[in-house]
Amino acid sequence: MTSWRVWLPLDLVLVGAFAVMGRMSHYGSLTLPGWWQTAWPFLVGAGLAWGAVLLTRRPPAAIGTGVVVWLGALVGGMVLRQASGQGTAMPFVVVATLVLAAALVGTRLVWWVRARR
């Protein structure tokens, strides 16, 4: 499970799930257009970070790679949200920071611990 063919789709699914949780917690329902409106900035940010990961040949399962993808999703997502007129209120930034870190770095940490056993 160290291939980018596993980690890249997993990371995108985790970022998409973050958007699902956000939409459900704020609106109580989920539509595809609503999900896309929330998800696309973070997916683009994660995708750009993955481009950097692939170019530098970083190990996909490495915790450092998770940090790169997390920061790409977070910073890219917030910049694109701001540029597209979506909100970037401080509580949202804090929640996004923590949830995306848990998802993108936490999964690699769990994998690393399990791989060492």
DSSP file (Angstrom, degrees, kcal/mol; ACC not computed):
  #  RESIDUE AA STRUCTURE BP1 BP2  ACC     N-H-->O    O-->H-N    N-H-->O    O-->H-N    TCO  KAPPA ALPHA  PHI   PSI    X-CA   Y-CA   Z-CA
    1    1 A M              0   0    0      0, 0.0   110,-0.0     0, 0.0     6,-0.0   0.000 360.0 360.0 360.0  34.8    0.0    0.0    0.0
    2    2 A T        +     0   0    0     58,-0.1    59,-0.5     4,-0.1     2,-0.2   0.366 360.0 110.7-106.6   5.1    2.9    2.4   -0.7
    3    3 A S  S >> S-     0   0    0     57,-0.1     4,-2.2     1,-0.1     3,-1.3  -0.492  71.8-131.1 -83.3 148.1    1.9    3.2   -4.3
    4    4 A W  H 3> S+     0   0    0      1,-0.2     4,-2.4     2,-0.2    -1,-0.1   0.768 107.3  70.6 -64.0 -24.4    0.7    6.6   -5.5
    5    5 A R  H 34 S+     0   0    0      1,-0.2    -1,-0.2     2,-0.2     5,-0.0   0.716 108.7  34.2 -66.3 -19.7   -2.1    4.6   -7.2
    6    6 A V  H <> S+     0   0    0     -3,-1.3     4,-1.7     3,-0.1    -2,-0.2   0.840 121.6  44.4 -94.6 -48.8   -3.5    3.9   -3.8
    7    7 A W  H  X S+     0   0    0     -4,-2.2     4,-3.0     2,-0.2     5,-0.2   0.870 107.3  55.9 -72.8 -39.2   -2.7    7.1   -1.9
    8    8 A L  H  X S+     0   0    0     -4,-2.4     4,-2.2     2,-0.2     5,-0.2   0.966 113.3  39.9 -61.4 -53.3   -3.7    9.7   -4.5
    9    9 A P  H  > S+     0   0    0      0, 0.0     4,-2.5     0, 0.0    -1,-0.2   0.905 115.6  53.5 -61.8 -37.4   -7.3    8.4   -4.9
   10   10 A L  H  X S+     0   0    0     -4,-1.7     4,-2.6     1,-0.2    -2,-0.2   0.939 108.8  48.6 -60.8 -46.0   -7.5    7.8   -1.1
   11   11 A D  H  X S+     0   0    0     -4,-3.0     4,-2.4     1,-0.2    -1,-0.2   0.909 111.6  49.3 -60.6 -42.0   -6.4   11.4   -0.4
   12   12 A L  H  X S+     0   0    0     -4,-2.2     4,-2.4    -5,-0.2    -1,-0.2   0.885 111.0  50.0 -66.6 -37.1   -9.0   12.7   -2.9
   13   13 A V  H  X S+     0   0    0     -4,-2.5     4,-2.5     2,-0.2    -2,-0.2   0.910 110.6  50.2 -64.8 -41.7  -11.7   10.6   -1.3
   14   14 A L  H  X S+     0   0    0     -4,-2.6     4,-1.9     2,-0.2    -2,-0.2   0.901 111.3  47.7 -64.7 -40.4  -10.7   11.9    2.1
   15   15 A V  H  X S+     0   0    0     -4,-2.4     4,-1.7     2,-0.2    -1,-0.2   0.910 112.2  50.4 -65.7 -41.0  -10.9   15.5    0.9
   16   16 A G  H  X S+     0   0    0     -4,-2.4     4,-2.0     1,-0.2    -2,-0.2   0.884 108.4  52.2 -62.4 -38.3  -14.3   14.8   -0.7
   17   17 A A  H  X S+     0   0    0     -4,-2.5     4,-2.8     2,-0.2    -1,-0.2   0.867 103.8  57.5 -66.1 -36.3  -15.5   13.3    2.6
   18   18 A F  H  X S+     0   0    0     -4,-1.9     4,-2.2     1,-0.2    -1,-0.2   0.922 107.8  47.7 -56.9 -44.1  -14.4   16.4    4.4
   19   19 A A  H  X S+     0   0    0     -4,-1.7     4,-2.6     2,-0.2    -2,-0.2   0.879 109.9  52.6 -66.2 -37.6  -16.7   18.4    2.0
   20   20 A V  H  X S+     0   0    0     -4,-2.0     4,-2.8     2,-0.2     5,-0.2   0.949 110.1  47.9 -61.4 -48.3  -19.5   15.9    2.7
   21   21 A M  H  X S+     0   0    0     -4,-2.8     4,-2.4     1,-0.2    -2,-0.2   0.905 112.7  49.4 -60.5 -41.5  -19.2   16.3    6.4
   22   22 A G  H  X S+     0   0    0     -4,-2.2     4,-1.7    -5,-0.2     5,-0.3   0.927 112.4  46.2 -63.6 -45.8  -19.1   20.1    6.1
   23   23 A R  H  X>S+     0   0    0     -4,-2.6     4,-2.8     1,-0.2     5,-0.6   0.919 114.8  47.7 -63.8 -42.7  -22.2   20.2    3.9
   24   24 A M  H  X5S+     0   0    0     -4,-2.8     4,-1.4     1,-0.2    -1,-0.2   0.890 112.0  48.9 -67.3 -38.3  -24.1   17.9    6.1
   25   25 A S  H  <5S+     0   0    0     -4,-2.4    -1,-0.2    -5,-0.2    -2,-0.2   0.817 121.8  33.8 -73.1 -27.9  -23.2   19.7    9.3
   26   26 A H  H  <5S+     0   0    0     -4,-1.7    -2,-0.2    -5,-0.2    -1,-0.2   0.783 134.2  21.8 -96.1 -29.9  -24.2   23.1    7.9
   27   27 A Y  H  <5S-     0   0    0     -4,-2.8    -3,-0.2    -5,-0.3    -2,-0.2   0.567  86.6-133.8-117.7 -12.5  -27.1   22.3    5.7
   28   28 A G  S  <<S+     0   0    0     -4,-1.4     2,-0.3    -5,-0.6    -4,-0.2   0.469  81.7  60.5  73.2  -0.4  -28.4   19.0    6.9
   29   29 A S  S    S-     0   0    0     -6,-0.5     2,-0.4     2,-0.0    -2,-0.2  -0.943  72.2-133.4-149.6 169.7  -28.6   17.6    3.4
   30   30 A L        +     0   0    0     -2,-0.3     2,-0.3    -3,-0.1   -10,-0.0  -0.989  18.8 174.8-136.0 128.1  -26.3   16.9    0.5
   31   31 A T     >  -     0   0    0     -2,-0.4     4,-2.9     1,-0.1     5,-0.2  -0.918  39.0-119.8-123.0 155.5  -26.6   17.7   -3.2
   32   32 A L  H  > S+     0   0    0     -2,-0.3     4,-2.8     1,-0.2     5,-0.2   0.929 114.4  47.5 -62.1 -45.7  -24.0   17.1   -5.8
   33   33 A P  H  > S+     0   0    0      0, 0.0     4,-2.3     0, 0.0    -1,-0.2   0.905 113.9  48.2 -62.8 -38.3  -23.8   20.8   -6.8
   34   34 A G  H  > S+     0   0    0      2,-0.2     4,-1.6     1,-0.2    -2,-0.2   0.918 112.8  47.8 -65.6 -43.5  -23.5   21.8   -3.1
   35   35 A W  H  X S+     0   0    0     -4,-2.9     4,-3.1     1,-0.2     5,-0.2   0.941 111.8  50.1 -61.0 -46.8  -20.9   19.2   -2.5
   36   36 A W  H  X S+     0   0    0     -4,-2.8     4,-2.6     1,-0.2    -2,-0.2   0.899 105.8  56.2 -60.7 -41.1  -18.9   20.3   -5.6
   37   37 A Q  H  < S+     0   0    0     -4,-2.3    -1,-0.2     1,-0.2    -2,-0.2   0.894 116.5  36.6 -58.3 -40.1  -19.0   23.9   -4.5
   38   38 A T  H  < S+     0   0    0     -4,-1.6     4,-0.5    -3,-0.2    -2,-0.2   0.883 121.9  44.2 -77.6 -40.2  -17.4   23.0   -1.2
   39   39 A A  H >X S+     0   0    0     -4,-3.1     4,-2.5    -5,-0.2     3,-0.7   0.859  92.7  74.3 -79.1 -37.9  -15.1   20.3   -2.5
   40   40 A W  H 3X S+     0   0    0     -4,-2.6     4,-2.6     1,-0.3     5,-0.2   0.832  94.1  51.0 -56.6 -40.8  -13.5   21.7   -5.7
   41   41 A P  H 3> S+     0   0    0      0, 0.0     4,-2.1     0, 0.0    -1,-0.3   0.912 115.7  42.9 -62.8 -37.7  -11.1   24.2   -4.1
   42   42 A F  H <> S+     0   0    0     -3,-0.7     4,-2.5    -4,-0.5    -2,-0.2   0.859 113.2  51.9 -74.8 -35.9   -9.7   21.6   -1.7
   43   43 A L  H  X S+     0   0    0     -4,-2.5     4,-2.6     2,-0.2    -1,-0.2   0.904 110.7  48.4 -65.9 -40.9   -9.5   18.9   -4.4
   44   44 A V  H  X S+     0   0    0     -4,-2.6     4,-2.7    -5,-0.3     5,-0.2   0.937 112.2  49.1 -63.5 -45.7   -7.6   21.3   -6.7
   45   45 A G  H  X S+     0   0    0     -4,-2.1     4,-2.1    -5,-0.2    28,-0.2   0.914 113.4  46.2 -59.9 -43.5   -5.2   22.2   -3.9
   46   46 A A  H  X S+     0   0    0     -4,-2.5     4,-2.4     2,-0.2    -1,-0.2   0.894 111.6  52.8 -65.7 -39.3   -4.7   18.5   -3.1
   47   47 A G  H  X S+     0   0    0     -4,-2.6     4,-1.9     2,-0.2    -2,-0.2   0.905 109.1  48.3 -63.1 -41.9   -4.2   17.7   -6.8
   48   48 A L  H  X S+     0   0    0     -4,-2.7     4,-1.8     2,-0.2    -1,-0.2   0.905 111.2  50.6 -64.8 -40.8   -1.6   20.4   -7.2
   49   49 A A  H  X S+     0   0    0     -4,-2.1     4,-2.3     1,-0.2    -2,-0.2   0.899 108.2  52.8 -63.7 -39.3    0.2   19.1   -4.1
   50   50 A W  H  X S+     0   0    0     -4,-2.4     4,-2.8     1,-0.2    -1,-0.2   0.863 103.7  57.4 -64.8 -34.4    0.1   15.6   -5.6
   51   51 A G  H  X S+     0   0    0     -4,-1.9     4,-2.2     2,-0.2    -1,-0.2   0.927 108.4  46.3 -58.5 -44.0    1.7   17.0   -8.7
   52   52 A A  H  X S+     0   0    0     -4,-1.8     4,-2.1     2,-0.2    -2,-0.2   0.899 111.0  52.8 -64.8 -40.7    4.6   18.2   -6.6
   53   53 A V  H  X>S+     0   0    0     -4,-2.3     5,-1.7     1,-0.2     4,-0.7   0.932 111.6  45.3 -60.1 -46.6    4.8   14.9   -4.8
   54   54 A L  H  <5S+     0   0    0     -4,-2.8     3,-0.4     1,-0.2    -1,-0.2   0.883 112.1  51.7 -67.3 -37.8    5.0   13.0   -8.1
   55   55 A L  H  <5S+     0   0    0     -4,-2.2    -1,-0.2     1,-0.2    -2,-0.2   0.864 115.0  41.7 -66.3 -35.3    7.5   15.4   -9.6
   56   56 A T  H  <5S-     0   0    0     -4,-2.1    -1,-0.2    -5,-0.2    -2,-0.2   0.487 105.1-130.2 -91.2  -3.1    9.8   15.1   -6.6
   57   57 A R  T  <5 +     0   0    0     -4,-0.7    -3,-0.2    -3,-0.4    -4,-0.1   0.831  41.5 173.4  58.3  35.1    9.3   11.3   -6.3
   58   58 A R      < -     0   0    0     -5,-1.7    -1,-0.2    -6,-0.2    -2,-0.0  -0.439  45.5 -95.5 -67.3 147.2    8.4   11.5   -2.6
   59   59 A P    >   -     0   0    0      0, 0.0     3,-1.6     0, 0.0     6,-0.3  -0.532  32.7-141.4 -65.3 122.6    7.2    8.2   -1.1
   60   60 A P  T 3  S+     0   0    0      0, 0.0   -57,-0.1     0, 0.0   -58,-0.1   0.812  97.8  49.1 -58.8 -33.2    3.4    8.4   -1.2
   61   61 A A  T 3  S+     0   0    0    -59,-0.5    51,-0.1     4,-0.1   -58,-0.1   0.532  85.6 115.8 -85.3  -4.9    2.9    6.7    2.1
   62   62 A A  S <> S-     0   0    0     -3,-1.6     4,-1.8   -60,-0.1     3,-0.4  -0.334  71.8-129.6 -67.8 144.1    5.4    8.9    3.9
   63   63 A I  H  > S+     0   0    0      1,-0.2     4,-1.9     2,-0.2     5,-0.1   0.884 110.3  58.2 -59.6 -38.6    4.1   11.2    6.7
   64   64 A G  H  > S+     0   0    0      1,-0.2     4,-2.0     2,-0.2    -1,-0.2   0.856 103.1  52.9 -59.8 -35.8    6.0   14.1    5.0
   65   65 A T  H  > S+     0   0    0     -3,-0.4     4,-2.6    -6,-0.3    -1,-0.2   0.901 106.5  53.1 -65.3 -40.7    4.0   13.4    1.8
   66   66 A G  H  X S+     0   0    0     -4,-1.8     4,-2.7     1,-0.2    -2,-0.2   0.880 107.4  51.7 -60.7 -37.4    0.8   13.6    3.9
   67   67 A V  H  X S+     0   0    0     -4,-1.9     4,-2.8     2,-0.2     5,-0.2   0.914 109.5  49.6 -65.3 -42.4    2.0   17.0    5.2
   68   68 A V  H  X S+     0   0    0     -4,-2.0     4,-2.3     2,-0.2    -2,-0.2   0.935 114.5  44.0 -61.2 -46.5    2.6   18.3    1.6
   69   69 A V  H  X S+     0   0    0     -4,-2.6     4,-2.9     2,-0.2     5,-0.2   0.902 113.5  51.8 -66.7 -40.4   -0.9   17.1    0.5
   70   70 A W  H  X S+     0   0    0     -4,-2.7     4,-2.9    -5,-0.2     5,-0.2   0.952 112.8  43.8 -59.8 -50.6   -2.5   18.5    3.6
   71   71 A L  H  X>S+     0   0    0     -4,-2.8     4,-2.8     1,-0.2     5,-0.6   0.883 114.0  51.4 -65.5 -36.8   -0.9   21.9    3.2
   72   72 A G  H  X5S+     0   0    0     -4,-2.3     4,-1.7    -5,-0.2     5,-0.5   0.939 113.6  43.7 -62.8 -46.8   -1.7   21.9   -0.5
   73   73 A A  H  X5S+     0   0    0     -4,-2.9     4,-1.8   -28,-0.2   -28,-0.2   0.924 119.9  42.9 -63.4 -44.1   -5.4   21.0    0.1
   74   74 A L  H  X5S+     0   0    0     -4,-2.9     4,-2.5    -5,-0.2     5,-0.2   0.976 122.5  33.9 -68.8 -57.1   -5.7   23.5    3.0
   75   75 A V  H  X5S+     0   0    0     -4,-2.8     4,-2.6    -5,-0.2     5,-0.2   0.941 122.8  46.4 -68.3 -46.6   -3.8   26.5    1.5
   76   76 A G  H  X<S+     0   0    0     -4,-1.7     4,-2.6    -5,-0.6     5,-0.2   0.921 113.8  50.2 -59.6 -43.4   -4.9   25.9   -2.0
   77   77 A G  H  X S+     0   0    0     -4,-1.8     4,-2.4    -5,-0.5    -2,-0.2   0.911 112.4  45.4 -62.2 -44.0   -8.5   25.4   -0.9
   78   78 A M  H  X S+     0   0    0     -4,-2.5     4,-2.5     2,-0.2    -1,-0.2   0.902 113.5  49.4 -68.9 -40.3   -8.6   28.5    1.1
   79   79 A V  H  X S+     0   0    0     -4,-2.6     4,-2.6    -5,-0.2    -2,-0.2   0.938 114.6  44.8 -63.3 -45.6   -7.0   30.7   -1.6
   80   80 A L  H  X S+     0   0    0     -4,-2.6     4,-1.7    -5,-0.2     6,-0.2   0.863 111.9  52.4 -68.8 -35.4   -9.4   29.3   -4.2
   81   81 A R  H  <>S+     0   0    0     -4,-2.4     5,-3.1    -5,-0.2     4,-0.2   0.937 112.2  45.9 -62.6 -45.1  -12.4   29.7   -1.9
   82   82 A Q  H ><5S+     0   0    0     -4,-2.5     3,-1.4     1,-0.2    -2,-0.2   0.926 112.7  50.1 -62.7 -44.8  -11.5   33.3   -1.3
   83   83 A A  H 3<5S+     0   0    0     -4,-2.6    -1,-0.2     1,-0.3    -2,-0.2   0.792 111.6  48.9 -65.2 -28.1  -10.9   33.9   -5.0
   84   84 A S  T 3<5S-     0   0    0     -4,-1.7    -1,-0.3    -5,-0.2    -2,-0.2   0.320 120.7-104.9 -96.8   8.8  -14.3   32.4   -5.9
   85   85 A G  T < 5S+     0   0    0     -3,-1.4    -3,-0.2     1,-0.3     2,-0.2   0.646  75.6 135.2  82.1  14.5  -16.2   34.5   -3.3
   86   86 A Q      < -     0   0    0     -5,-3.1    -1,-0.3    -6,-0.2     2,-0.1  -0.553  60.2 -88.0 -91.6 163.4  -16.7   31.6   -0.8
   87   87 A G        +     0   0    0     -2,-0.2    -1,-0.1     1,-0.1    -5,-0.1  -0.360  33.0 178.4 -76.7 148.1  -16.1   32.1    2.9
   88   88 A T        +     0   0    0     -2,-0.1    -1,-0.1    -7,-0.1     5,-0.1  -0.270  21.0 169.4-136.8  47.2  -12.9   31.7    4.8
   89   89 A A    >>  -     0   0    0      1,-0.1     4,-2.2     3,-0.1     3,-0.6  -0.282  46.1-112.4 -60.9 147.1  -14.0   32.6    8.3
   90   90 A M  H 3> S+     0   0    0      1,-0.3     4,-2.5     2,-0.2     5,-0.2   0.864 115.8  53.6 -54.3 -44.0  -11.4   31.8   11.0
   91   91 A P  H 3> S+     0   0    0      0, 0.0     4,-2.4     0, 0.0    -1,-0.3   0.899 110.1  49.5 -59.6 -36.6  -13.5   29.0   12.6
   92   92 A F  H <> S+     0   0    0     -3,-0.6     4,-3.0     2,-0.2     5,-0.2   0.912 109.6  50.8 -65.9 -42.0  -13.8   27.3    9.2
   93   93 A V  H  X S+     0   0    0     -4,-2.2     4,-2.4     2,-0.2    -1,-0.2   0.908 111.4  48.7 -61.9 -41.9  -10.0   27.6    8.6
   94   94 A V  H  X S+     0   0    0     -4,-2.5     4,-2.3     2,-0.2    -2,-0.2   0.942 113.9  45.0 -64.1 -48.1   -9.4   26.1   12.1
   95   95 A V  H  X S+     0   0    0     -4,-2.4     4,-3.0     1,-0.2     5,-0.3   0.929 114.2  49.1 -62.7 -45.3  -11.8   23.2   11.5
   96   96 A A  H  X S+     0   0    0     -4,-3.0     4,-2.4     1,-0.2     5,-0.3   0.904 110.0  52.6 -61.1 -41.2  -10.5   22.6    8.0
   97   97 A T  H  X S+     0   0    0     -4,-2.4     4,-1.7    -5,-0.2    -1,-0.2   0.940 115.3  39.8 -58.8 -48.5   -6.9   22.6    9.3
   98   98 A L  H  X S+     0   0    0     -4,-2.3     4,-2.4     2,-0.2    -2,-0.2   0.917 118.0  45.6 -70.9 -44.9   -7.6   20.0   11.9
   99   99 A V  H  X S+     0   0    0     -4,-3.0     4,-2.3     2,-0.2     5,-0.2   0.931 115.3  46.1 -68.3 -45.0   -9.9   17.7    9.9
  100  100 A L  H  X S+     0   0    0     -4,-2.4     4,-3.1    -5,-0.3     5,-0.5   0.876 112.5  51.7 -66.2 -35.7   -7.7   17.7    6.8
  101  101 A A  H  X>S+     0   0    0     -4,-1.7     4,-2.2    -5,-0.3     5,-1.9   0.941 110.8  47.7 -63.6 -46.3   -4.6   17.1    8.9
  102  102 A A  H  <5S+     0   0    0     -4,-2.4     5,-0.4     3,-0.2    -2,-0.2   0.904 118.6  41.7 -60.4 -40.8   -6.3   14.1   10.7
  103  103 A A  H  X5S+     0   0    0     -4,-2.3     4,-0.9     3,-0.2    -2,-0.2   0.954 124.8  30.7 -72.8 -50.1   -7.4   12.7    7.3
  104  104 A L  H  <5S+     0   0    0     -4,-3.1     4,-0.3    -5,-0.2    -3,-0.2   0.815 134.8  25.5 -87.2 -32.0   -4.3   13.3    5.2
  105  105 A V  T  X5S+     0   0    0     -4,-2.2     4,-2.2    -5,-0.5    -3,-0.2   0.809 118.8  58.0 -96.3 -39.9   -1.5   13.0    7.7
  106  106 A G  H  ><S+     0   0    0     -5,-1.9     4,-2.6     1,-0.2     5,-0.2   0.871 102.1  54.2 -60.1 -39.9   -3.3   10.8   10.2
  107  107 A T  H  X S+     0   0    0     -4,-0.9     4,-2.4    -5,-0.4    -1,-0.2   0.897 110.6  47.1 -62.8 -38.2   -4.0    8.0    7.8
  108  108 A R  H  > S+     0   0    0     -4,-0.3     4,-2.8     2,-0.2    -2,-0.2   0.871 110.2  52.6 -70.8 -35.6   -0.3    7.8    7.0
  109  109 A L  H  X S+     0   0    0     -4,-2.2     4,-2.4     2,-0.2    -2,-0.2   0.929 111.0  46.7 -63.5 -44.5    0.6    7.9   10.6
  110  110 A V  H  X S+     0   0    0     -4,-2.6     4,-2.5     2,-0.2    -2,-0.2   0.924 113.3  49.5 -62.2 -44.6   -1.8    4.9   11.2
  111  111 A W  H  X S+     0   0    0     -4,-2.4     4,-2.6     1,-0.2    -2,-0.2   0.917 110.8  50.4 -60.4 -43.6   -0.3    3.1    8.2
  112  112 A W  H  X S+     0   0    0     -4,-2.8     4,-1.5     2,-0.2    -2,-0.2   0.916 111.2  47.6 -61.8 -44.9    3.2    3.7    9.4
  113  113 A V  H  X S+     0   0    0     -4,-2.4     4,-0.7     1,-0.2    -1,-0.2   0.927 114.8  45.8 -63.0 -45.2    2.5    2.4   12.9
  114  114 A R  H >< S+     0   0    0     -4,-2.5     3,-0.7     1,-0.2    -2,-0.2   0.877 110.4  53.7 -66.8 -36.6    0.8   -0.7   11.5
  115  115 A A  H 3< S+     0   0    0     -4,-2.6    -1,-0.2     1,-0.2    -2,-0.2   0.800 104.5  55.9 -68.3 -28.5    3.6   -1.3    9.0
  116  116 A R  H 3<        0   0    0     -4,-1.5    -1,-0.2     1,-0.2    -2,-0.2   0.670 360.0 360.0 -78.3 -16.7    6.1   -1.2   11.8
  117  117 A R    <<        0   0    0     -3,-0.7    -1,-0.2    -4,-0.7    -2,-0.2   0.463 360.0 360.0 -83.6 360.0    4.4   -4.0   13.7
